Amino acid sequence: MGRPESALDNAVIESWHSTMEFELRSPQHFATRAQARAAVAAWIEDYNTRRRHSACQKLPPAAYEQLLAERGKEAA
């Protein structure tokens, strides 16, 4: 982590926002905010539980965090 407001700190979230916008906004338009919120919630659920990431040893983020927690318990 860099100092506050460092570009390095923002790179990951900026990449995430870019991916979400591209995947959600490109193919569809939402008639209501409720529809947009539901689509974002579904996308986040899919992103965290199904999509594999190279930064997480090719695991979904939720599975990677669980793996780290289990390793932490074993080390204790």
TORBASE-413772 format. One record per atom (N, C-alpha, C): residue in three letters; x, z, y. Coordinates in steps of 0.02 Angstrom, whole numbers, padded with zeros to 5 digits, always signed. Layout:
<atoms>
alaXZY
...
</atoms>
This chain:
<atoms>
met+00042+00000-00059
met+00000+00000+00000
met+00044+00000+00062
gly+00023-00038+00110
gly+00058-00040+00174
gly+00026+00009+00222
arg+00046+00002+00284
arg+00017+00046+00335
arg-00056+00025+00349
pro-00095+00067+00382
pro-00164+00048+00397
pro-00168-00018+00434
glu-00218-00056+00418
glu-00231-00122+00448
glu-00177-00173+00430
ser-00141-00160+00377
ser-00090-00207+00354
ser-00124-00265+00317
ala-00099-00325+00326
ala-00127-00383+00292
ala-00121-00376+00216
leu-00070-00342+00192
leu-00061-00333+00120
leu-00117-00292+00091
asp-00141-00242+00127
asp-00196-00201+00103
asp-00261-00241+00100
asn-00269-00289+00144
asn-00332-00326+00147
asn-00333-00387+00101
ala-00278-00408+00074
ala-00275-00470+00035
ala-00321-00469-00025
val-00323-00414-00061
val-00364-00411-00121
val-00438-00416-00104
ile-00460-00377-00056
ile-00532-00378-00039
ile-00551-00444-00006
glu-00506-00473+00032
glu-00521-00538+00062
glu-00529-00591+00008
ser-00488-00589-00043
ser-00493-00635-00099
ser-00559-00625-00135
trp-00578-00562-00146
trp-00641-00546-00180
trp-00700-00572-00140
his-00700-00560-00075
his-00755-00584-00032
his-00759-00660-00034
ser-00702-00693-00032
ser-00701-00766-00034
ser-00731-00792-00099
thr-00713-00762-00154
thr-00739-00783-00219
thr-00814-00772-00222
met-00837-00713-00199
met-00908-00698-00201
met-00947-00748-00157
glu-00924-00760-00097
glu-00958-00806-00053
glu-00961-00876-00083
phe-00907-00899-00111
phe-00905-00966-00139
phe-00954-00972-00197
glu-00955-00922-00241
glu-00998-00926-00300
glu-01071-00913-00286
leu-01086-00874-00236
leu-01156-00858-00221
leu-01188-00903-00168
arg-01150-00920-00116
arg-01179-00957-00061
arg-01178-01032-00070
ser-01129-01057-00106
ser-01125-01130-00115
ser-01185-01159-00151
pro-01205-01132-00209
pro-01258-01165-00247
pro-01329-01148-00225
gln-01338-01097-00184
gln-01407-01077-00168
gln-01412-01047-00099
his-01474-01045-00075
his-01490-01012-00012
his-01545-00961-00028
phe-01543-00906+00006
phe-01591-00852-00008
phe-01645-00851+00045
ala-01706-00843+00022
ala-01763-00841+00068
ala-01769-00772+00102
thr-01748-00720+00066
thr-01753-00652+00094
thr-01688-00614+00083
arg-01680-00561+00119
arg-01622-00518+00110
arg-01624-00484+00041
ala-01684-00468+00018
ala-01691-00436-00047
ala-01665-00482-00102
gln-01679-00546-00098
gln-01653-00593-00147
gln-01577-00596-00144
ala-01550-00597-00084
ala-01477-00598-00077
ala-01445-00535-00105
arg-01475-00477-00090
arg-01448-00414-00116
arg-01450-00412-00192
ala-01505-00435-00221
ala-01510-00436-00294
ala-01458-00483-00325
ala-01447-00540-00294
ala-01396-00587-00319
ala-01326-00557-00314
val-01312-00523-00259
val-01246-00492-00250
val-01236-00436-00301
ala-01287-00395-00312
ala-01282-00341-00361
ala-01270-00369-00431
ala-01305-00422-00449
ala-01296-00452-00515
ala-01226-00482-00520
trp-01202-00513-00466
trp-01135-00543-00467
trp-01082-00489-00476
ile-01089-00433-00440
ile-01041-00378-00446
ile-01041-00349-00516
glu-01100-00341-00545
glu-01105-00316-00614
glu-01068-00362-00662
asp-01079-00426-00654
asp-01044-00476-00697
asp-00969-00474-00684
tyr-00950-00471-00622
tyr-00879-00471-00602
tyr-00843-00411-00633
asn-00875-00352-00631
asn-00842-00291-00655
asn-00844-00282-00730
thr-00893-00311-00764
thr-00900-00297-00835
thr-00886-00356-00881
arg-00885-00418-00855
arg-00877-00476-00899
arg-00817-00519-00881
arg-00803-00529-00818
arg-00750-00575-00798
arg-00682-00545-00809
arg-00640-00582-00843
arg-00572-00557-00856
arg-00526-00574-00797
his-00478-00530-00784
his-00433-00538-00727
his-00360-00532-00749
ser-00319-00577-00724
ser-00248-00575-00742
ser-00215-00510-00718
ala-00238-00483-00663
ala-00209-00421-00637
ala-00227-00360-00680
cys-00276-00368-00724
cys-00300-00313-00766
cys-00285-00328-00840
gln-00229-00360-00854
gln-00209-00376-00922
gln-00263-00417-00958
lys-00293-00463-00922
lys-00346-00508-00948
lys-00407-00470-00973
leu-00421-00412-00943
leu-00481-00373-00959
leu-00526-00372-00898
pro-00591-00360-00907
pro-00634-00349-00849
pro-00613-00284-00814
pro-00623-00278-00749
pro-00602-00218-00713
pro-00629-00153-00743
ala-00692-00151-00764
ala-00720-00089-00792
ala-00685-00070-00857
ala-00670-00118-00899
ala-00635-00104-00962
ala-00564-00082-00949
tyr-00532-00113-00899
tyr-00463-00094-00881
tyr-00460-00022-00856
glu-00507-00003-00813
glu-00508+00065-00788
glu-00520+00115-00844
gln-00564+00097-00892
gln-00576+00140-00949
gln-00513+00148-00991
leu-00477+00093-01002
leu-00414+00095-01039
leu-00364+00140-01004
leu-00358+00135-00938
leu-00312+00178-00901
leu-00331+00251-00907
ala-00396+00266-00904
ala-00420+00335-00910
ala-00403+00363-00979
glu-00412+00322-01031
glu-00397+00345-01099
glu-00322+00357-01107
arg-00281+00313-01079
arg-00208+00323-01082
arg-00187+00386-01045
gly-00221+00399-00989
gly-00206+00460-00950
gly-00223+00523-00990
lys-00277+00521-01027
lys-00295+00580-01068
lys-00245+00590-01125
glu-00221+00535-01154
glu-00173+00540-01208
glu-00107+00568-01184
ala-00088+00551-01122
ala-00024+00575-01094
ala-00027+00649-01075
ala-00087+00673-01062
ala-00094+00743-01040
ala-00088+00793-01096
</atoms>
